[in-house]
Structure formats: structure tokens, C-alpha cells
Amino acid sequence: MSINFQSLHQASDCKARVTTFNTGHGPVTTPVFMPVGTIGTVKTLTPADLLDNGTQVMLSNTYHLYLRPGTEILESFGGLHKFNQWSGPILTDSGGFQIYSLDELKKISEEGVEFKSHWDGSKHLFTPENVVDIQRSIGSDIMMVLDYLTGNPSDREVANNAHLQTIRWAERARRRFLESEGLYGYPQQQFGIVQGGVYDDLRRASIEGLVNLDFEGYAIGGLAVGEDAETRRHITDLCTDHLPREKARYLMGVGKPEDILDGIELGVDMFDCVIPSRNARNGSLFTASGRLNIRNASHKFSDRPIDADCDCHTCRNYPCGYLHHMFRVNEMLGFRLATVHNIYFYMKLTRLAREAIENDQFMSFKAAFLERYRANH
């Protein structure tokens, strides 16, 4: 199957664009936000909930799925799609971020990353090759290569070593991908990950090395890990200037609504973040007028929906007062209804962004959205 990447519309006033590409489980139209289902599910939601909210792609994590349930169980079910009953495309992160977060529980070498399981302390080794193999077992439509992630700001030597190691691992991962085949009868894609910290020349060198390997798409990694918003914007802008126009661009781990709009303006196609689902479970709900804390006592008697402009299942059927009650008594239904709303908010945001790009009105759309969203901050 051809990936058949197409740029459908290029904005006239910025680098924002609408694109589409094929996967083994259907087409994807960008800009797209991918809810994070780390262990094979977006917490509290069913696949039907995701489809109802307009989700195109679900993100899951290689590190977590490798540890539990494990590749043997995933293969026995015929891959993650049949295991979790999600019919759309799945993207799997390689686990680089999770391993980065382990601190003392990891050891990095040329061979790969040795780490201890956060479940039981058992030792494991991720190499560029076996990370491809694990993602073959998962059956993700888009798999990420193993990369070396460092926090920001990092000194130049650390960032350079991480960039060079990422390129060497990417070469091995690409070789394994091209020499192997999927297990479940549909094609998979592989994305490279740009590193280089906050250094322009290292980012350009990373892109050059990855583009030479001709991945199906490219991710901008190593951001949203400590740098300020201005630096993140600069590095994103630089990367999209140099990444191929005929391939998808994915900004990993971003983020807040305003950050997503910045990324779209700068030519990014794909986004993921735990913010909408994690914030929902903490009672923080996204609305067109900014964030709302449903735990606040001011909502106790409110018969209004979370957001009058929202058409999600939660807003159509439940008043703020009821959700406030659900959170006060720690009822799981409250977490579920809040997550339904927040995921819908993000899907609506990217859908409206696509429409604005197609109408050559993205910058005015962004300005109007942010003016209202920030009005009560």
C-alpha cells in the first residue's frame, strides 16, 4: 500500500497546512491530535467514545506494552487492534521518553538502553532492533525509532552525543524495519525522531542524517522537556523549515491548546499529549473561555453545561453541578465524563484549525481563539 502523502492546502499567511496520508487502518487528515492511550486505552474511555469524539489516531507506548501485557499475549490476540478493539490507526512511541524518565533505573550504551522495570525491578534491554520487533508484535500503524532524549537546557556536548547516538540507532532501526515484515497482514510505517537539544546546527545535522534514511515521516523530539515556550517555538520553526515537505511532521509531547496552535502555524501536522486526559481526571476542564476547575464550590448549584459552545456527550447531557458532585464523591463516572469532554475539545480545536487553513483564515482564527481562551486567565 502506498502511503500516498498529499498536501491538500497550504495556508497563505503562515506555514500551516492540511495534509492526508494512508495507514493500514485508514487515512489520517492533519492537523491531528492523538490522545494518549499508554497501555492500550485512553484512561476511562472506550474505542466507541474515541470515535464519537472524532479521534483519528490513538497513541500507545512500546515500553509499557512490552512490560504488560507483553508481546506473547499481544501476538496471541493478533496485535493491539484486536486486543483493545480500536479500529483506527495506532502510533507507538518507542519508549525513549519513559526510559528518560527512569533516571537511575537506566544505563545507556552503544548497544541500546538497559533499564529496570518500574513494576518489579527486573532488568531489560531495548535496542534499535528489538524495539522494531516489539512494535511488529504490537502491530502499530506508525512506529517510532528508539532515540536518546535529554532534558533542556542541556549543554552542547550532552546534546551532541545524544543526537549522534540517535542517528546511529536510527540507521540500525531502519535496517531492521526494511528487512522485516509486519505480522498481521497490513503495512506499518516508521518515523525518525529529530534530536539536538536547543542548538540550531545540531538540529539541522540531525534532520540531514534522518532524511538520508528516508523514513515515512519525521518527529521533532526533545522538546517540552524543560525549555521555555520561545525556545520551543524557535526550534520547531527551524525543524519544519528543513524537514521534507512531502512527509508528515510530528511534534512529540505537545501539549496545551496554545502550543498546538503555535505548532500548526509553524507547519506541524501531528501532536500528542497526556494533558487533556490527565487534567480531566484532576477536574480541570478545557472550554472556549479557558480552563474550568469543576471541583470549585462555585459550581455546586450550576445547571449550565461545562461549555455552552460544546456539543460533546457530557455537555449535552450533564450540568456542571452534577460533575462537581461526581468529583466531590470521587465517583469514576466523573473522571469519564470529564475525559470525554476534554478529548472532544482537542478534536474540535484541530478540526476548526483544518477548516481555517482551508479557508486561508488560520492566523485570524488563532488570534480570535486565544483572545477568548485567555480572557479569564
C-alpha positions as CSV (number, residue, x, y, z in Angstrom):
1,M,0.0,0.0,0.0
2,S,1.3,3.5,-0.9
3,I,1.4,6.0,2.0
4,N,0.2,8.5,-0.6
5,F,1.0,11.6,1.4
6,Q,-0.7,14.6,0.0
7,S,-0.7,18.3,0.9
8,L,-4.3,19.3,0.5
9,H,-4.0,23.0,1.3
10,Q,-1.1,25.3,2.3
11,A,-2.1,28.4,4.3
12,S,-1.4,31.7,2.6
13,D,-0.4,33.6,5.8
14,C,1.9,31.0,7.6
15,K,3.3,27.5,7.3
16,A,0.1,25.8,8.5
17,R,-1.1,23.1,6.1
18,V,-3.8,20.4,5.7
19,T,-2.4,17.0,4.6
20,T,-3.5,13.4,4.4
21,F,-1.8,10.1,4.3
22,N,-2.8,6.4,4.3
23,T,-2.2,3.9,7.1
24,G,-3.1,0.2,7.4
25,H,-6.3,1.2,9.4
26,G,-7.5,4.1,7.3
27,P,-6.5,7.6,6.2
28,V,-5.3,10.4,8.5
29,T,-6.1,14.1,7.8
30,T,-3.9,16.7,9.6
31,P,-3.5,18.7,11.7
32,V,-4.4,15.9,14.0
33,F,-4.2,15.4,17.8
34,M,-3.6,11.9,19.1
35,P,-5.0,11.0,22.5
36,V,-2.5,9.1,24.6
37,G,-3.6,5.5,25.5
38,T,-0.3,4.5,27.0
39,I,-1.2,0.9,28.0
40,G,-3.7,0.4,25.1
41,T,-6.5,2.6,26.3
42,V,-7.2,6.3,26.9
43,K,-8.0,6.1,30.6
44,T,-11.8,5.7,31.3
45,L,-12.7,5.8,27.6
46,T,-13.8,3.1,25.2
47,P,-12.9,2.9,21.5
48,A,-16.5,4.0,20.8
49,D,-16.0,7.1,22.9
50,L,-12.9,8.0,20.9
51,L,-14.7,7.5,17.6
52,D,-17.7,9.6,18.8
53,N,-15.3,12.4,19.7
54,G,-13.7,12.4,16.3
55,T,-10.4,10.7,17.2
56,Q,-8.4,9.6,14.2
57,V,-5.2,8.1,15.8
58,M,-4.6,6.7,19.2
59,L,-1.1,6.7,20.7
60,S,0.2,3.8,22.8
61,N,3.6,3.1,24.3
62,T,6.1,0.4,23.4
63,Y,7.8,0.4,26.8
64,H,4.6,-0.1,28.8
65,L,3.0,-2.7,26.4
66,Y,6.3,-4.6,26.3
67,L,6.2,-5.0,30.1
68,R,2.5,-5.6,30.4
69,P,0.7,-7.4,28.8
70,G,3.8,-8.4,26.8
71,T,4.4,-9.4,23.2
72,E,3.4,-13.0,23.7
73,I,-0.1,-12.0,24.7
74,L,-0.4,-9.3,22.1
75,E,0.6,-11.7,19.3
76,S,-1.9,-14.4,20.6
77,F,-4.7,-11.8,20.1
78,G,-3.4,-10.8,16.7
79,G,-2.0,-7.4,17.8
80,L,-3.2,-4.4,19.8
81,H,-6.0,-3.5,17.5
82,K,-7.8,-6.8,18.1
83,F,-6.8,-6.8,21.8
84,N,-8.3,-3.4,22.5
85,Q,-10.9,-3.2,19.7
86,W,-9.7,0.1,18.4
87,S,-10.3,0.1,14.6
88,G,-8.4,3.2,13.7
89,P,-4.6,3.8,13.3
90,I,-2.3,3.4,16.3
91,L,1.0,5.2,16.7
92,T,3.5,3.7,19.2
93,D,6.2,5.7,20.9
94,S,9.5,3.7,21.2
95,G,9.7,4.2,24.9
96,G,12.5,6.7,24.8
97,F,10.7,9.2,26.9
98,Q,9.7,6.7,29.5
99,I,13.2,5.4,29.8
100,Y,14.5,9.0,30.0
101,S,12.1,9.4,33.0
102,L,13.5,6.5,34.8
103,D,16.6,8.4,35.9
104,E,18.7,5.9,38.0
105,L,16.9,2.9,36.6
106,K,18.6,3.1,33.2
107,K,22.0,2.6,31.5
108,I,22.7,3.8,28.0
109,S,25.3,2.2,25.7
110,E,26.0,1.9,22.0
111,E,24.0,-1.4,22.1
112,G,20.9,0.3,23.5
113,V,19.3,1.1,26.8
114,E,19.3,-1.2,29.8
115,F,16.6,-0.5,32.3
116,K,14.7,-1.8,35.3
117,S,11.0,-2.4,35.1
118,H,9.0,0.1,37.2
119,W,6.7,-2.9,38.0
120,D,9.1,-5.4,39.6
121,G,12.7,-4.1,39.1
122,S,13.6,-6.8,36.5
123,K,16.3,-5.9,34.0
124,H,15.6,-5.4,30.3
125,L,17.4,-4.2,27.2
126,F,16.0,-2.1,24.4
127,T,18.0,-2.0,21.2
128,P,17.1,-0.3,18.0
129,E,16.4,-3.7,16.5
130,N,14.2,-5.2,19.2
131,V,12.2,-2.1,19.6
132,V,11.2,-2.6,15.9
133,D,10.4,-6.2,16.7
134,I,8.2,-5.3,19.7
135,Q,6.3,-2.8,17.6
136,R,5.8,-5.5,14.9
137,S,4.2,-7.6,17.7
138,I,2.1,-4.7,18.8
139,G,1.0,-4.1,15.2
140,S,1.1,-0.3,15.4
141,D,0.4,1.5,12.1
142,I,3.2,4.1,12.9
143,M,6.2,3.0,14.9
144,M,8.9,5.4,16.3
145,V,12.6,4.6,16.4
146,L,14.5,4.3,19.6
147,D,16.0,7.7,20.4
148,Y,18.2,9.3,23.0
149,L,16.3,12.0,24.8
150,T,17.9,14.6,27.0
151,G,16.2,17.4,29.0
152,N,16.5,21.1,28.3
153,P,18.5,23.0,28.8
154,S,21.4,20.6,28.3
155,D,25.0,21.5,27.5
156,R,26.2,21.3,23.9
157,E,28.3,18.2,24.4
158,V,25.4,16.2,26.0
159,A,23.0,17.3,23.2
160,N,25.5,16.5,20.5
161,N,26.2,13.0,21.9
162,A,22.5,12.3,22.2
163,H,21.9,13.5,18.6
164,L,24.8,11.3,17.2
165,Q,23.6,8.3,19.2
166,T,20.1,8.8,17.9
167,I,21.3,8.8,14.3
168,R,23.3,5.6,14.8
169,W,20.4,3.9,16.4
170,A,18.1,5.2,13.6
171,E,20.3,3.6,11.0
172,R,20.1,0.3,12.8
173,A,16.3,0.6,13.3
174,R,15.7,1.5,9.7
175,R,17.7,-1.5,8.5
176,R,15.7,-3.8,10.8
177,F,12.4,-2.3,9.6
178,L,13.3,-2.8,5.9
179,E,14.5,-6.3,6.5
180,S,11.4,-7.4,8.4
181,E,7.7,-7.6,7.7
182,G,4.5,-7.0,9.7
183,L,2.8,-9.9,11.4
184,Y,-0.9,-9.1,10.8
185,G,-1.3,-8.6,7.0
186,Y,-1.2,-4.8,6.8
187,P,1.7,-2.4,6.3
188,Q,3.4,-0.4,9.0
189,Q,5.3,2.9,8.8
190,Q,8.4,4.1,10.7
191,F,9.2,7.6,11.8
192,G,12.6,9.0,12.6
193,I,13.0,11.4,15.6
194,V,14.9,14.7,15.4
195,Q,17.1,15.4,18.4
196,G,19.8,18.1,19.0
197,G,18.6,19.9,22.1
198,V,18.3,23.7,21.7
199,Y,21.1,24.0,19.2
200,D,20.3,25.0,15.7
201,D,23.2,23.4,14.0
202,L,22.7,20.1,15.8
203,R,19.0,20.1,14.8
204,R,20.0,20.7,11.2
205,A,22.5,17.9,11.3
206,S,20.0,15.5,12.9
207,I,17.5,16.2,10.2
208,E,20.1,15.7,7.5
209,G,21.1,12.3,8.9
210,L,17.5,11.1,9.3
211,V,16.3,12.4,5.9
212,N,19.1,10.3,4.3
213,L,17.4,7.2,5.8
214,D,14.1,8.0,4.0
215,F,11.6,7.4,6.8
216,E,7.9,7.5,6.1
217,G,7.6,10.5,8.4
218,Y,9.6,12.6,11.0
219,A,9.1,13.6,14.6
220,I,10.5,16.6,16.4
221,G,11.7,15.2,19.7
222,G,13.5,16.6,22.7
223,L,11.0,19.5,23.3
224,A,8.5,20.1,26.1
225,V,11.2,18.8,28.4
226,G,12.3,22.0,30.2
227,E,12.8,24.7,27.6
228,D,10.7,27.9,27.6
229,A,8.0,28.5,25.0
230,E,10.0,30.9,22.9
231,T,12.8,28.4,22.5
232,R,10.4,25.6,21.7
233,R,8.8,27.8,19.1
234,H,12.2,28.7,17.5
235,I,13.4,25.0,17.3
236,T,10.0,23.9,15.9
237,D,10.2,26.6,13.3
238,L,13.7,25.7,12.3
239,C,12.9,22.0,12.1
240,T,9.8,22.4,9.9
241,D,11.9,24.6,7.6
242,H,14.3,21.8,7.0
243,L,12.1,18.6,7.2
244,P,10.7,17.3,3.8
245,R,7.5,18.9,2.7
246,E,6.3,15.6,1.3
247,K,6.4,13.8,4.7
248,A,4.4,14.0,7.9
249,R,5.8,16.2,10.7
250,Y,5.1,15.2,14.3
251,L,5.8,17.4,17.4
252,M,6.1,14.9,20.3
253,G,4.5,15.6,23.7
254,V,2.9,18.9,22.9
255,G,0.7,20.0,24.5
256,K,-1.6,22.9,25.6
257,P,-4.1,24.3,23.2
258,E,-2.0,27.4,22.6
259,D,1.1,25.2,22.0
260,I,-0.8,23.2,19.4
261,L,-1.9,26.3,17.6
262,D,1.7,27.5,17.6
263,G,2.8,24.2,16.1
264,I,0.2,24.2,13.4
265,E,1.2,27.8,12.5
266,L,4.8,26.5,12.1
267,G,3.9,23.6,9.8
268,V,3.5,20.7,12.2
269,D,0.9,18.0,11.3
270,M,0.7,15.7,14.3
271,F,0.5,16.2,18.1
272,D,0.1,14.1,21.2
273,C,0.0,14.9,24.9
274,V,-1.5,13.5,28.2
275,I,-2.7,16.9,29.2
276,P,-6.4,16.6,28.1
277,S,-6.9,13.2,29.8
278,R,-4.7,13.8,32.9
279,N,-6.2,17.2,33.5
280,A,-9.7,15.7,33.2
281,R,-9.0,13.3,36.0
282,N,-7.9,16.2,38.1
283,G,-11.1,18.1,37.4
284,S,-9.5,20.7,35.1
285,L,-11.7,21.1,32.0
286,F,-11.0,22.9,28.8
287,T,-13.5,25.4,27.4
288,A,-13.6,28.1,24.8
289,S,-13.2,30.6,27.6
290,G,-10.3,29.0,29.3
291,R,-9.9,26.2,31.8
292,L,-12.5,25.5,34.4
293,N,-11.9,23.7,37.8
294,I,-15.0,21.6,38.3
295,R,-14.1,21.0,42.0
296,N,-14.6,24.7,42.8
297,A,-17.6,25.2,45.1
298,S,-19.0,27.9,42.7
299,H,-20.2,25.0,40.5
300,K,-22.3,23.3,43.2
301,F,-25.6,24.7,42.1
302,S,-24.8,25.3,38.4
303,D,-27.2,23.9,35.9
304,R,-25.1,25.1,33.0
305,P,-23.0,22.8,30.8
306,I,-19.2,22.9,31.1
307,D,-19.1,24.8,27.8
308,A,-22.1,26.3,26.1
309,D,-20.3,26.1,22.7
310,C,-19.5,22.4,23.1
311,D,-21.6,19.6,21.6
312,C,-19.9,16.6,23.3
313,H,-21.9,13.9,25.1
314,T,-21.0,15.4,28.5
315,C,-22.1,18.9,27.7
316,R,-25.3,17.8,26.0
317,N,-26.4,15.7,29.0
318,Y,-24.9,16.8,32.3
319,P,-24.7,20.2,34.2
320,C,-21.7,21.4,36.0
321,G,-23.4,20.8,39.3
322,Y,-23.6,17.1,38.6
323,L,-19.9,16.8,37.6
324,H,-19.0,18.8,40.7
325,H,-20.8,16.3,42.8
326,M,-19.1,13.4,40.9
327,F,-15.7,14.8,41.7
328,R,-16.6,15.6,45.3
329,V,-17.5,12.0,46.0
330,N,-14.6,10.6,43.9
331,E,-17.0,8.8,41.5
332,M,-15.3,7.2,38.4
333,L,-18.1,8.4,36.2
334,G,-16.9,12.0,36.8
335,F,-13.5,11.2,35.5
336,R,-15.0,9.5,32.5
337,L,-17.4,12.4,31.6
338,A,-14.6,15.0,32.1
339,T,-12.3,13.0,29.8
340,V,-14.9,12.7,27.1
341,H,-15.2,16.5,27.2
342,N,-11.5,17.3,27.2
343,I,-10.8,14.9,24.3
344,Y,-13.7,16.3,22.3
345,F,-12.3,19.9,23.0
346,Y,-9.0,18.9,21.4
347,M,-10.6,17.2,18.5
348,K,-12.8,20.2,17.8
349,L,-9.8,22.5,18.1
350,T,-7.8,20.7,15.4
351,R,-10.9,20.3,13.2
352,L,-11.6,24.0,13.3
353,A,-7.9,24.6,12.6
354,R,-8.1,22.5,9.5
355,E,-11.2,24.4,8.3
356,A,-9.5,27.7,9.0
357,I,-6.4,26.7,7.0
358,E,-8.6,25.6,4.1
359,N,-10.3,29.0,4.1
360,D,-7.0,30.8,4.4
361,Q,-8.0,32.2,7.8
362,F,-5.8,30.3,10.2
363,M,-4.0,33.3,11.7
364,S,-7.2,35.2,12.4
365,F,-8.8,32.0,13.8
366,K,-5.8,31.5,16.1
367,A,-5.9,35.1,17.3
368,A,-9.7,35.0,18.0
369,F,-9.4,31.7,19.8
370,L,-6.6,32.8,22.0
371,E,-8.2,36.1,22.8
372,R,-11.3,34.4,24.2
373,Y,-9.4,31.5,25.7
374,R,-7.1,33.7,27.7
375,A,-9.7,36.3,28.6
376,N,-10.3,34.9,32.1
377,H,-6.7,34.0,32.9
